[in-house]
Amino acid sequence: MPPGEGTYRVVEVSPVAEETLERALNERTAEGWALESVHFVAREGSHRPALAYLFFVRGKPPARPAS
C-alpha cells in the first residue's frame, strides 16, 4: 500500500495459543482492521512459537492497473 493510503497496526501475541490468536484476530477485525500477515518467533531449541506478530492494515486499498 503506498504511503498515505492506509494505516498499519502490529499486534504482539504471547503466549501463542489458539485462544489468544483468535481473541486478537476477532478484536482487530471487529475494529475494521484487515489481517495482512502473521509472523511467528520461536526460541532457539524449541519448535513452539514464543510469540506471534499479527500485521493488520486499514484504509483505502491501492488502485489496480486496468487490464
PLY file of the C-alpha trace (Angstrom):
ply
format ascii 1.0
element vertex 67
property float x
property float y
property float z
element edge 66
property int vertex1
property int vertex2
end_header
0.00 0.00 0.00
1.54 3.35 -0.98
2.27 5.84 1.81
-0.73 7.91 2.85
-3.27 5.38 1.59
-3.58 3.16 4.62
-2.67 2.58 8.21
-0.85 -0.42 9.60
-1.12 -1.96 13.04
1.14 -4.59 14.61
-0.13 -6.71 17.49
2.18 -8.90 19.60
0.55 -12.06 20.94
2.10 -14.04 23.78
1.61 -16.75 24.81
0.83 -18.21 21.38
-2.27 -20.35 21.69
-5.44 -20.87 19.70
-7.45 -18.76 22.15
-5.02 -15.81 22.28
-4.67 -15.69 18.49
-8.44 -15.92 17.97
-9.06 -13.15 20.50
-6.54 -10.79 18.88
-7.85 -11.54 15.38
-11.52 -11.12 16.36
-10.90 -7.89 18.30
-8.96 -6.19 15.50
-11.23 -7.29 12.65
-14.24 -6.04 14.65
-12.47 -2.65 14.76
-12.25 -2.65 10.95
-8.68 -3.90 10.54
-7.84 -6.50 7.86
-5.24 -9.17 8.56
-2.23 -8.84 6.28
0.21 -11.41 7.71
1.28 -13.44 10.73
4.89 -13.94 11.83
5.91 -16.44 14.50
9.05 -16.19 16.63
10.46 -19.35 18.23
13.11 -19.65 20.90
16.28 -21.48 19.99
15.87 -25.20 20.57
12.06 -25.03 20.63
9.60 -25.78 17.85
6.73 -23.99 19.59
6.46 -20.25 18.90
7.28 -17.98 21.83
5.24 -15.13 20.38
3.46 -14.03 17.24
3.22 -10.72 15.45
-0.06 -10.04 13.65
0.08 -7.36 10.96
-3.16 -5.56 10.12
-3.98 -2.86 7.59
-6.90 -0.46 7.30
-7.61 2.16 4.71
-8.01 2.70 1.04
-6.71 -0.24 -1.00
-4.23 0.53 -3.77
-5.65 1.06 -7.25
-5.06 -1.82 -9.64
-3.94 -1.07 -13.18
-6.55 -1.67 -15.87
-6.13 -4.90 -17.80
0 1
1 2
2 3
3 4
4 5
5 6
6 7
7 8
8 9
9 10
10 11
11 12
12 13
13 14
14 15
15 16
16 17
17 18
18 19
19 20
20 21
21 22
22 23
23 24
24 25
25 26
26 27
27 28
28 29
29 30
30 31
31 32
32 33
33 34
34 35
35 36
36 37
37 38
38 39
39 40
40 41
41 42
42 43
43 44
44 45
45 46
46 47
47 48
48 49
49 50
50 51
51 52
52 53
53 54
54 55
55 56
56 57
57 58
58 59
59 60
60 61
61 62
62 63
63 64
64 65
65 66
